[in-house]
Amino acid sequence: MYVSHLALDDFRSYKHQVIEFEPGITVLLGPNGQGKTNLVEAIAYLANFSSHRVAADTALVRFPSPEEEPAAGAVIRAKVNAGHRDRILELEIIRGRANRARLNRNQVRPRDLLGIVKAVVFAPEDLDLVKGDPAGRRRFLDEIAQQMWPVYGALKSDFDKVSRQRAALLKQMGKDRRSGRSVDFTGLTIWNDQYVPLSRQLLAYRLKLVDMLQSPVKAAHDIVADQARDLQIAYEHSLQEVDGIDIPDVARLALEDPNAYEQALRAGLDAVVDSEIARGVNLIGPHRDELAMTLDRMPVKGYASHGESWSVALALRLGSFETLIEEPRFEGDEPQTPILILDDVFSELDGMRRKAVLDTIMKAQQVFITVAVGTDLPEGLHARTILVRLDETEGTVCSPVDALEERDEVPIEVDEVD
C-alpha cells in the first residue's frame, strides 16, 4: 500500500500543495515548525479520521494571516494504490459541520473511506500510551480496530452518540432529583436498550484486537527491551469494578455468551444508576475501560522507568504494524503492509531500538520519515528526500532535494527523482 499523490488545501500550514510520492522511503527534511508533521498527519488522518497531535478537527484547518478571510475548511486528496488498484480519496474537514467525503470522485459517507488507507504512526507522543491517561490507550485500540474492520468506525460513532444522549438524560435526572421533582426512569430504559448492545459489540471487537496484538507486541518487546522482561497486555472492563458482579472475566462474555454479557451489563447499570444520576455521567462502558500492561506482573504505568516505558510504547506500535499486515488475496501477490510514518522519533531511540524500527521499515512498502537534520537518520539509509519549508505567503512548500542547489549538503543518500 502506498500514496502516490497528495494534495492539501488549507490544511494546517498548507495553503495549497500537490506532492507526488513513490513506494519506498521518503524523508521529509526541514527545521522544526515548517510543516513536516502536518504532511504526515494528513496521511494518517485518512486512516483514522483523527490526529495523533490534537483532539479537535478545527485545529486542522489553516489559520489565516491577518489580511485573509478564514478558510471554511481543509481538504485532503490522495491517490492510493492498494493491491494493484488505484483509488482517489477526498476528505473535506469543515469548521462546525460534519466532514464530507468522495471516493473516486463520487460522494460517499466519510465512514466509507475507513479501511482503504492503513497507517501506523511512531511519534514522540507515543510515550503517553504508557504514561498517559486510559483514554489514550483506548484511542490506540480504536484507531487500529477501525483500520482492520471498517464497520468498527460506524459502530464507535453510534455508541458515542447514544452515550452522549444517555449522559445528557442522567444530568437532567440529577437536576430533577436535586430540585425535589419526581424522576422518570422511562427514558433511561429506552437509552439502555441501545447502549447495552452497542457496548457489547464494541467490546467484542476490542477483545479480538487485544488477542491479536498479544503475540506481536510481546515479540517486539523482546527485541527492543534492554533486558528480558515479560510484557503482557490485557483488557480491563469497567464493569468488573462494580460490586455484585462476581464473574471473573466478564468482558470475555461479550465473545463467548453475548446474552449473558448484556444481562451482566444491565445488572451493573442498575447497581450504579444512583451514582450516575448524581454525577451525570455514564460510569460503565467501553469509554471507561482500560488496556492494562504489565512487566513481570508489575504495572507498567507508575513502575516502569523512562527507558522501559519507551520500549513498551515502541512494542505497541511495532506490534500494531504486524497486526495490520494483510495476507495476499491472490497467489503471487505480496502481503499488503500499512504505510509507516516515523515522525521525529530517531533522535529518541538508541541503537537497539533504532535497529528494530529499521527492520520494520524494510517490511513496509511506503515509509515517511520526518527529521530536522539529516544527521538524525541512521547511516546508509537509502531514501528519496523532500525539503519542507514554510513560506510567509505560500504556506508550507515541498521541494525534492535533487531540484535544489544545496543537494550535496544533505547528509543522506538520495534517490534520483524522475
C-alpha positions as semicolon CSV with decimal commas, in nm:
position;residue;x (nm);y (nm);z (nm)
1;M;0,000;0,000;0,000
2;Y;0,128;0,347;-0,085
3;V;0,017;0,704;-0,154
4;S;0,128;0,822;-0,499
5;H;-0,021;1,173;-0,492
6;L;-0,127;1,404;-0,210
7;A;-0,299;1,743;-0,242
8;L;-0,358;1,965;0,061
9;D;-0,574;2,276;0,067
10;D;-0,589;2,493;0,379
11;F;-0,469;2,202;0,592
12;R;-0,262;2,319;0,887
13;S;0,027;2,524;0,741
14;Y;-0,051;2,421;0,381
15;K;-0,232;2,676;0,168
16;H;-0,221;2,467;-0,150
17;Q;0,032;2,195;-0,226
18;V;0,039;1,893;-0,455
19;I;0,309;1,634;-0,392
20;E;0,400;1,314;-0,573
21;F;0,540;1,017;-0,385
22;E;0,681;0,679;-0,471
23;P;0,695;0,345;-0,293
24;G;0,991;0,313;-0,061
25;I;1,131;0,558;0,194
26;T;1,060;0,930;0,175
27;V;1,241;1,166;0,412
28;L;1,076;1,499;0,488
29;L;1,364;1,726;0,585
30;G;1,345;2,073;0,737
31;P;1,376;2,272;1,060
32;N;1,107;2,240;1,322
33;G;0,789;2,435;1,262
34;Q;0,799;2,417;0,880
35;G;0,515;2,167;0,827
36;K;0,675;1,821;0,809
37;T;0,449;1,670;1,073
38;N;0,146;1,842;0,920
39;L;0,201;1,647;0,599
40;V;0,224;1,304;0,759
41;E;-0,065;1,399;0,988
42;A;-0,282;1,441;0,677
43;I;-0,193;1,092;0,553
44;A;-0,260;0,939;0,894
45;Y;-0,591;1,125;0,915
46;L;-0,718;0,935;0,611
47;A;-0,658;0,613;0,803
48;N;-0,801;0,709;1,141
49;F;-1,010;1,026;1,097
50;S;-0,815;1,154;1,396
51;S;-0,487;1,331;1,466
52;H;-0,206;1,199;1,685
53;R;-0,148;1,557;1,797
54;V;-0,485;1,724;1,869
55;A;-0,835;1,613;1,966
56;A;-1,040;1,873;1,775
57;D;-1,060;1,871;1,395
58;T;-1,094;2,251;1,385
59;A;-0,720;2,274;1,463
60;L;-0,651;2,108;1,126
61;V;-0,798;2,398;0,926
62;R;-0,531;2,652;0,830
63;F;-0,522;2,962;1,048
64;P;-0,534;3,265;0,816
65;S;-0,297;3,558;0,810
66;P;-0,443;3,895;0,927
67;E;-0,527;4,003;0,571
68;E;-0,700;3,676;0,477
69;E;-1,053;3,554;0,528
70;P;-1,072;3,237;0,741
71;A;-1,097;2,920;0,534
72;A;-1,426;2,734;0,561
73;G;-1,245;2,406;0,584
74;A;-0,947;2,194;0,486
75;V;-0,928;1,939;0,206
76;I;-0,711;1,628;0,184
77;R;-0,696;1,450;-0,152
78;A;-0,490;1,137;-0,205
79;K;-0,436;0,877;-0,475
80;V;-0,378;0,546;-0,301
81;N;-0,255;0,221;-0,450
82;A;-0,355;-0,095;-0,263
83;G;-0,349;-0,441;-0,412
84;H;-0,263;-0,308;-0,762
85;R;-0,572;-0,089;-0,755
86;D;-0,575;0,292;-0,752
87;R;-0,835;0,485;-0,557
88;I;-0,882;0,860;-0,520
89;L;-0,987;0,971;-0,173
90;E;-1,106;1,318;-0,083
91;L;-1,195;1,434;0,266
92;E;-1,322;1,782;0,345
93;I;-1,289;1,895;0,707
94;I;-1,542;2,175;0,758
95;R;-1,550;2,413;1,053
96;G;-1,853;2,347;1,272
97;R;-2,004;2,088;1,037
98;A;-1,975;1,721;0,953
99;N;-1,693;1,615;0,724
100;R;-1,765;1,540;0,358
101;A;-1,602;1,268;0,153
102;R;-1,558;1,147;-0,204
103;L;-1,426;0,817;-0,334
104;N;-1,316;0,809;-0,698
105;R;-1,488;1,149;-0,732
106;N;-1,825;1,012;-0,612
107;Q;-1,990;1,149;-0,300
108;V;-1,983;0,895;-0,016
109;R;-2,018;0,894;0,360
110;P;-1,687;0,969;0,536
111;R;-1,706;0,631;0,709
112;D;-1,690;0,466;0,364
113;L;-1,325;0,575;0,338
114;L;-1,222;0,392;0,653
115;G;-1,012;0,083;0,590
116;I;-0,882;0,196;0,249
117;V;-0,570;0,360;0,394
118;K;-0,385;0,181;0,671
119;A;-0,110;0,361;0,856
120;V;0,097;0,323;1,170
121;V;0,247;0,638;1,323
122;F;0,553;0,645;1,550
123;A;0,583;0,981;1,727
124;P;0,736;1,126;2,046
125;E;0,380;1,142;2,183
126;D;0,379;0,761;2,192
127;L;0,523;0,773;2,542
128;D;0,174;0,883;2,652
129;L;0,049;0,538;2,551
130;V;0,226;0,413;2,862
131;K;0,242;0,712;3,094
132;G;-0,078;0,892;2,996
133;D;-0,445;0,851;3,078
134;P;-0,651;0,542;2,979
135;A;-0,822;0,749;2,708
136;G;-0,501;0,741;2,503
137;R;-0,481;0,364;2,521
138;R;-0,847;0,330;2,425
139;R;-0,782;0,558;2,129
140;F;-0,487;0,338;2,032
141;L;-0,718;0,034;2,018
142;D;-0,990;0,226;1,834
143;E;-0,753;0,351;1,564
144;I;-0,627;0,001;1,487
145;A;-0,971;-0,159;1,509
146;Q;-1,132;0,071;1,255
147;Q;-0,845;0,011;1,011
148;M;-0,893;-0,365;1,046
149;W;-1,273;-0,363;1,048
150;P;-1,421;-0,053;0,880
151;V;-1,760;-0,126;1,040
152;Y;-1,596;-0,053;1,375
153;G;-1,579;0,319;1,296
154;A;-1,954;0,336;1,238
155;L;-2,019;0,130;1,549
156;K;-1,800;0,357;1,761
157;S;-1,976;0,664;1,622
158;D;-2,317;0,517;1,705
159;F;-2,203;0,430;2,057
160;D;-2,065;0,780;2,115
161;K;-2,396;0,937;2,010
162;V;-2,601;0,711;2,238
163;S;-2,353;0,762;2,521
164;R;-2,383;1,141;2,493
165;Q;-2,764;1,126;2,488
166;R;-2,771;0,891;2,786
167;A;-2,534;1,117;2,982
168;A;-2,748;1,422;2,900
169;L;-3,053;1,240;3,034
170;L;-2,867;1,143;3,351
171;K;-2,775;1,509;3,410
172;Q;-3,138;1,612;3,370
173;M;-3,250;1,336;3,607
174;G;-2,995;1,462;3,858
175;K;-3,133;1,816;3,833
176;D;-3,486;1,683;3,881
177;R;-3,384;1,483;4,188
178;R;-3,197;1,774;4,347
179;S;-3,488;2,009;4,291
180;G;-3,734;1,767;4,452
181;R;-3,915;1,677;4,130
182;S;-4,003;1,315;4,055
183;V;-3,751;1,126;3,843
184;D;-3,887;0,937;3,541
185;F;-3,677;0,631;3,451
186;T;-3,867;0,553;3,130
187;G;-3,626;0,743;2,906
188;L;-3,324;0,578;3,069
189;T;-3,468;0,234;2,996
190;I;-3,508;0,329;2,630
191;W;-3,148;0,451;2,604
192;N;-3,019;0,141;2,785
193;D;-3,181;-0,074;2,517
194;Q;-2,942;0,087;2,268
195;Y;-2,646;0,143;2,499
196;V;-2,612;-0,220;2,610
197;P;-2,590;-0,397;2,269
198;L;-2,365;-0,126;2,125
199;S;-2,133;-0,161;2,425
200;R;-2,122;-0,537;2,379
201;Q;-2,042;-0,515;2,006
202;L;-1,770;-0,256;2,059
203;L;-1,619;-0,463;2,337
204;A;-1,617;-0,778;2,124
205;Y;-1,405;-0,609;1,855
206;R;-1,163;-0,469;2,112
207;L;-1,119;-0,809;2,274
208;K;-1,044;-0,969;1,937
209;L;-0,788;-0,698;1,870
210;V;-0,613;-0,737;2,207
211;D;-0,590;-1,112;2,143
212;M;-0,434;-1,043;1,801
213;L;-0,189;-0,787;1,943
214;Q;-0,068;-1,000;2,232
215;S;0,186;-1,212;2,047
216;P;0,337;-0,950;1,809
217;V;0,361;-0,690;2,087
218;K;0,539;-0,936;2,314
219;A;0,775;-1,041;2,032
220;A;0,856;-0,677;1,951
221;H;0,926;-0,604;2,316
222;D;1,166;-0,897;2,336
223;I;1,366;-0,726;2,059
224;V;1,366;-0,365;2,181
225;A;1,391;-0,413;2,559
226;D;1,724;-0,365;2,735
227;Q;1,672;-0,684;2,932
228;A;1,438;-0,982;2,920
229;R;1,105;-0,883;3,075
230;D;0,767;-1,049;3,034
231;L;0,533;-0,792;2,877
232;Q;0,162;-0,875;2,892
233;I;-0,135;-0,671;2,776
234;A;-0,491;-0,730;2,894
235;Y;-0,830;-0,567;2,856
236;E;-0,985;-0,442;3,180
237;H;-1,359;-0,379;3,180
238;S;-1,513;-0,107;3,398
239;L;-1,796;-0,349;3,478
240;Q;-1,554;-0,558;3,685
241;E;-1,526;-0,270;3,934
242;V;-1,897;-0,284;4,020
243;D;-1,993;-0,452;4,347
244;G;-2,205;-0,762;4,295
245;I;-2,057;-0,853;3,955
246;D;-1,870;-1,169;4,051
247;I;-1,788;-1,304;3,703
248;P;-1,404;-1,345;3,690
249;D;-1,371;-1,231;3,327
250;V;-1,696;-1,054;3,249
251;A;-1,556;-0,893;2,933
252;R;-1,491;-1,233;2,776
253;L;-1,867;-1,297;2,783
254;A;-1,905;-1,042;2,504
255;L;-1,740;-1,300;2,276
256;E;-1,848;-1,628;2,431
257;D;-2,201;-1,557;2,558
258;P;-2,341;-1,225;2,432
259;N;-2,675;-1,263;2,609
260;A;-2,508;-1,333;2,944
261;Y;-2,282;-1,031;2,897
262;E;-2,574;-0,800;2,821
263;Q;-2,755;-0,926;3,130
264;A;-2,444;-0,861;3,340
265;L;-2,408;-0,510;3,196
266;R;-2,773;-0,428;3,266
267;A;-2,726;-0,552;3,623
268;G;-2,419;-0,332;3,656
269;L;-2,604;-0,028;3,523
270;D;-2,884;-0,090;3,772
271;A;-2,628;-0,109;4,053
272;V;-2,468;0,227;3,971
273;V;-2,772;0,420;3,847
274;D;-2,796;0,639;4,157
275;S;-2,429;0,735;4,127
276;E;-2,473;0,802;3,755
277;I;-2,768;1,031;3,822
278;A;-2,579;1,214;4,096
279;R;-2,274;1,269;3,874
280;G;-2,447;1,299;3,536
281;V;-2,208;1,058;3,361
282;N;-2,202;0,702;3,226
283;L;-1,995;0,506;3,475
284;I;-1,975;0,172;3,291
285;G;-1,894;0,105;2,928
286;P;-1,619;0,091;2,663
287;H;-1,544;0,461;2,719
288;R;-1,419;0,380;3,072
289;D;-1,228;0,058;3,002
290;E;-0,851;0,020;3,014
291;L;-0,571;-0,153;2,826
292;A;-0,357;-0,283;3,111
293;M;0,014;-0,353;3,062
294;T;0,248;-0,537;3,297
295;L;0,618;-0,617;3,304
296;D;0,692;-0,928;3,507
297;R;0,341;-0,890;3,653
298;M;0,406;-0,533;3,770
299;P;0,201;-0,247;3,620
300;V;0,396;-0,058;3,357
301;K;0,237;0,274;3,443
302;G;0,387;0,414;3,761
303;Y;0,656;0,148;3,793
304;A;0,846;0,133;3,464
305;S;1,150;0,354;3,409
306;H;1,168;0,602;3,121
307;G;1,362;0,353;2,907
308;E;1,125;0,067;2,991
309;S;0,826;0,286;2,907
310;W;0,978;0,372;2,568
311;S;1,034;0,001;2,500
312;V;0,669;-0,079;2,576
313;A;0,539;0,211;2,365
314;L;0,759;0,109;2,074
315;A;0,648;-0,255;2,109
316;L;0,283;-0,145;2,089
317;R;0,347;0,035;1,760
318;L;0,563;-0,241;1,612
319;G;0,303;-0,498;1,715
320;S;0,021;-0,296;1,560
321;F;0,216;-0,276;1,232
322;E;0,248;-0,656;1,223
323;T;-0,119;-0,697;1,310
324;L;-0,233;-0,468;1,028
325;I;-0,043;-0,655;0,756
326;E;-0,294;-0,814;0,518
327;E;-0,228;-1,155;0,370
328;P;-0,231;-1,161;-0,013
329;R;-0,566;-1,239;-0,169
330;F;-0,425;-1,392;-0,487
331;E;-0,138;-1,630;-0,543
332;G;0,180;-1,445;-0,636
333;D;0,078;-1,118;-0,470
334;E;0,272;-0,975;-0,179
335;P;0,118;-0,900;0,163
336;Q;-0,034;-0,552;0,194
337;T;0,157;-0,359;0,458
338;P;0,035;-0,039;0,625
339;I;0,206;0,290;0,548
340;L;0,470;0,352;0,813
341;I;0,515;0,705;0,948
342;L;0,812;0,791;1,169
343;D;0,758;1,142;1,299
344;D;1,082;1,270;1,452
345;V;1,149;0,955;1,654
346;F;1,506;0,855;1,564
347;S;1,651;1,113;1,800
348;E;1,463;0,939;2,083
349;L;1,594;0,590;2,005
350;D;1,919;0,420;2,098
351;G;2,097;0,170;1,873
352;M;1,896;-0,139;1,962
353;R;1,556;0,028;1,935
354;R;1,665;0,205;1,616
355;K;1,756;-0,131;1,460
356;A;1,413;-0,272;1,547
357;V;1,248;0,021;1,369
358;L;1,479;-0,022;1,068
359;D;1,381;-0,391;1,043
360;T;1,016;-0,283;1,031
361;I;1,096;-0,019;0,767
362;M;1,229;-0,294;0,541
363;K;0,889;-0,468;0,553
364;A;0,681;-0,163;0,459
365;Q;0,604;-0,069;0,100
366;Q;0,600;0,301;0,186
367;V;0,767;0,486;0,472
368;F;0,763;0,855;0,566
369;I;1,031;0,988;0,799
370;T;1,039;1,344;0,933
371;V;1,369;1,487;1,057
372;A;1,501;1,833;1,136
373;V;1,857;1,746;1,031
374;G;1,986;1,463;0,819
375;T;2,229;1,351;1,088
376;D;1,933;1,223;1,293
377;L;1,888;0,945;1,036
378;P;2,061;0,606;1,054
379;E;2,371;0,588;0,837
380;G;2,329;0,449;0,486
381;L;1,952;0,491;0,475
382;H;1,850;0,487;0,108
383;A;1,570;0,739;0,065
384;R;1,406;0,994;-0,157
385;T;1,423;1,330;0,018
386;I;1,184;1,623;0,011
387;L;1,276;1,957;0,164
388;V;0,993;2,118;0,361
389;R;0,994;2,492;0,429
390;L;0,738;2,746;0,544
391;D;0,684;3,048;0,320
392;E;0,507;3,350;0,470
393;T;0,295;3,398;0,157
394;E;0,255;3,050;0,009
395;G;0,238;2,846;0,328
396;T;0,439;2,526;0,352
397;V;0,620;2,433;0,030
398;C;0,766;2,090;-0,050
399;S;1,055;2,050;-0,298
400;P;1,253;1,740;-0,400
401;V;1,609;1,782;-0,278
402;D;1,759;1,699;-0,617
403;A;1,593;2,013;-0,753
404;L;1,790;2,229;-0,514
405;E;2,140;2,367;-0,542
406;E;2,223;2,255;-0,186
407;R;2,156;1,891;-0,267
408;D;2,513;1,787;-0,184
409;E;2,481;1,934;0,164
410;V;2,212;1,686;0,268
411;P;2,393;1,411;0,464
412;I;2,188;1,115;0,342
413;E;2,175;0,901;0,032
414;V;1,909;1,030;-0,208
415;D;1,734;0,853;-0,491
416;E;1,707;1,028;-0,826
417;V;1,362;1,174;-0,888
418;D;1,217;1,127;-1,232
